């Protein structure tokens, strides 16, 4: 890439490199890396496409592309990832949040009115993604995020401060819900590790090599976290409360049965936008109920 490459030329060249390497979403990845390397916004790339890159910007972009071609995720290269309506810092100590997890947000937005006051807990919070996304959309909510990783909690606290949500979000190092009283929360959410141990070596390099194993490994059958969580969620959730846990695409019936065995009624499996089983909940199904606009 020459020093005089324009924004649009650099974008097209980067796309082509990623496409040739069979990288998913080459156009989006190329744009995100170009924006980060040049400081240009998406709008500026469209409205001022012939702006020339400096030598330093070209070198930075080339470095980013080299890392992406080695299958390092864009979120790891840039140290941040968009989720729902918020931007989060991510490090190697936390799972990089994914759009599939936003299915939990769809349920929460239906279950609680925009101005409603409620308390929630995010078990295994990682970057704080689910908790902070709910709090950002529901100003009457307060919440707690738990994790056994001190490093993950540090990332979550930083994200809460950056989003000005640290006055409504608390983070605590503990295993799942240990230490919390019975009937404590209106909403309990979790994206636990659910990949069967033997399946981890076959995951995409972006996940296998860059997400913490602690956030991926669900034990021999991928269900260990749900065996631990179901009775704990039944204990800490208020009688009229809602829970929502993310699952693997083929785990719906097994996880549903675990929560029914823990005493929950009206448990359902909710699909994501890709039409795959994604969340087990006793709350509303956004696929059959219109989402409120708040």
C-alpha angles and dihedrals in degrees: 000000000000126000090248095055111135126227093256094045091049091048093051093046092049091048091052093051092051093043092051089052090051093242113167116249096009095174094052094043092048092050094048092049092046091050091050094046095048105026088235119141124228088254092052091051088056099040099037102029096153096057107129122239118232120237089254092051091049091051092048092050091048089053092050091049092050090055093046091050087057086058097255106151119248090238090059093046093051098032093230140079134192116234126177102321099331138079118229135194111234130192134178086270094069139052112258104243116245133206091243089068090061086079085080088056091052089056094046092050089054096044097052128044118237095254097034121125114227143145125235142179129207110206112210091009099181107176090003090250101145097038095047094044091055093045091049090055099038111049092186093060129098125188153178128222120202130194138157091223115087089195092055091049090053089056091047092050091050091050091050091051093047090052093045089241098116090102090063101032127071125185125205134182107232140116108272106301099342110147098022121116128243118275092011106138140051093203129029119186134175142170098196128180107279108161112115107245094241092052096059097084089058096053122112111278090242088065104028096048101034111033119078111261089225089066094048111039111091096174129257095323099023092244104093095101091054092051087055096040103045097068092038093051089047088054101048099036118095114243091255094038131120129231129192126183128181117236141184116268094256099040101076101107095040094051092042089055092051092054092045089052088053089059104265121142128204093026113172139180113234123204126224125229089275088062093247127128105264114152137034113207146151089218134088121307110235090202091066102026124060113246114243117240111233 
